[in-house]
Amino acid sequence: MTPPTTSRPLAYDIAPAATLEWPRLARLLAAAAVIGAIIGSVG
């Protein structure tokens, strides 16, 4: 992996990865919330 150059902000490297990871994290959080609600209502 090449180090980021000073002419290019680091955000340009982070933004594509963030846009790919956020939907996966959102689904994970939604699943955890549903499971937590089910466990809370049963227990």
C-alpha positions as CSV (number, residue, x, y, z in Angstrom):
1,M,0.0,0.0,0.0
2,T,1.5,3.3,-1.0
3,P,1.5,6.1,1.5
4,P,-0.9,9.0,0.8
5,T,0.7,12.0,-1.0
6,T,0.5,15.5,0.5
7,S,-1.2,16.8,-2.6
8,R,-4.2,14.5,-2.0
9,P,-6.2,14.8,1.3
10,L,-6.5,11.6,3.3
11,A,-10.3,12.0,3.2
12,Y,-10.2,10.9,-0.5
13,D,-8.8,7.6,0.6
14,I,-11.1,7.1,3.6
15,A,-14.4,8.2,1.9
16,P,-14.7,5.2,-0.6
17,A,-14.0,2.7,2.2
18,A,-16.5,4.4,4.5
19,T,-19.3,4.3,1.8
20,L,-18.6,0.6,1.3
21,E,-18.6,-0.2,5.1
22,W,-21.5,1.9,6.3
23,P,-24.3,-0.2,4.8
24,R,-22.8,-3.3,6.3
25,L,-22.5,-1.7,9.7
26,A,-26.0,-0.3,9.4
27,R,-27.4,-3.8,8.8
28,L,-25.3,-5.2,11.6
29,L,-26.7,-2.6,14.0
30,A,-30.2,-3.2,12.9
31,A,-29.9,-6.9,13.4
32,A,-28.4,-6.4,16.8
33,A,-31.3,-4.0,17.8
34,V,-33.9,-6.6,16.6
35,I,-32.2,-9.4,18.5
36,G,-31.9,-7.2,21.6
37,A,-35.6,-6.4,21.4
38,I,-36.5,-10.0,21.0
39,I,-34.3,-11.1,23.9
40,G,-35.6,-8.2,26.0
41,S,-39.3,-9.0,25.4
42,V,-38.8,-12.7,26.0
43,G,-36.6,-12.4,29.0
